[in-house]
Amino acid sequence: MEFLIESIDWGSVELELREKNWRYQMTRLKTTVFQTAQVALLAVALAMGGGAMAETGKTRQEPRRITLVGASIGQDWHFERLGDRVPLAEYKFSYVGVNAFDKTPLITGLVGGADRPDIVLIKECSTYFPGDIERYRRGVMTWVDQLRKSGIQPMLVTTAPVSEPFGSAARRFVKKMLGKPDWLDTVTAYNDWLKVYAQHEKIPVFDLEAVLRRSDSERWLKAEYDVGDRVHLNAAAYKAMDRAFAAFLSGTQSRVELR
């Protein structure tokens, strides 16, 4: 036993632990910086939205209209009734959706409508991954451009993660060896790109993944939020989303009481 203990390269062990701790701390730091930047972007976006309202003849007493563009998870969120569940009287919520990644028809309809919303949230579902990521990116950038040109404030939403299946480590290893894309990896890669793009374009992002995942390092959907199919969400998840989105709109991380 003493021989085994003496044979361990404790310097290498210490170095490895330091490197793991450094990676963890850097992840935490990046998350903090992103959240701080998002608070500032949201404040600017809402202030600009107020200016746009004045130009279009709306009074400040009128609630700002937010439309969520989504699919199945967005539909089950019942976003149009969010004001009944959280204290956000200054906003009016609506939802439009389609069960496809391509939201072009919905965006086109919103920008061309007579009664356009002030803010549009764009959200995608994990069921569209793996997919053509380059086409997905071009789509998002096109929709953002359409909204901005029409005077609508775009906001982006990260995609909800999927839950971990039994034997996931082995499955992911086999996929990696075969060169096949992994479901969770493609979702998180898209989310990472979305946040970088949004920060560059100064677009607020509601980080839904961060609300629903286990942790910064384990990006699987929390088991207690899974309805049972690894994708769709239960009532507890939607309650967490309500609270987090209310905090996001208020620009704080303070606790929001649900009605």
Protein Blocks (a to p, Z undefined) as FASTA:
>chain_A
ZZmmmmpcfklmmmmmmmmmmmmmmmmmmmmmmmmmmmmmmmmmmmmmmmmmmmnopafk
lccdddddddfklmmnommlmmmmpccfkbccdddddddfblmlmmmmmmmpmbdcfbdc
ddddfklpccdfklmmmmmmmmmmmmmmnopacdddddddddddehklmmmmmmmmnopa
cfklmmmmmmmmmmmmmmmnopacddfklmmmmblmlmcdcfklpgolomaccfklmmmm
mmmmmmmmnopabdcddZZ
